[in-house]
Amino acid sequence: MVGNPVFTGTPMPIDLILERIACGETLESILKACPQLAREAILASFAFASEWMRSDVVYPVPSNA
């Protein structure tokens, strides 16, 4: 999982929690299963994902692709 953003103080990747929520899991069930996470951290991951989606990063495609 090199390069993936994680929740501070944990090895838990943010995308894993976002995926669990997208699949219908509730915040309460995630917090129960992952007691090292705080509700505020999970809510901050939504802000992180939203900011990332609005970023203006362009990844060029090589011309020989």
Secondary structure as UniProt FT lines:
FT   TURN            2..3
FT   TURN            8..9
FT   HELIX           14..22
FT   TURN            23..24
FT   HELIX           27..33
FT   TURN            35..36
FT   HELIX           39..54
FT   TURN            63..64
//
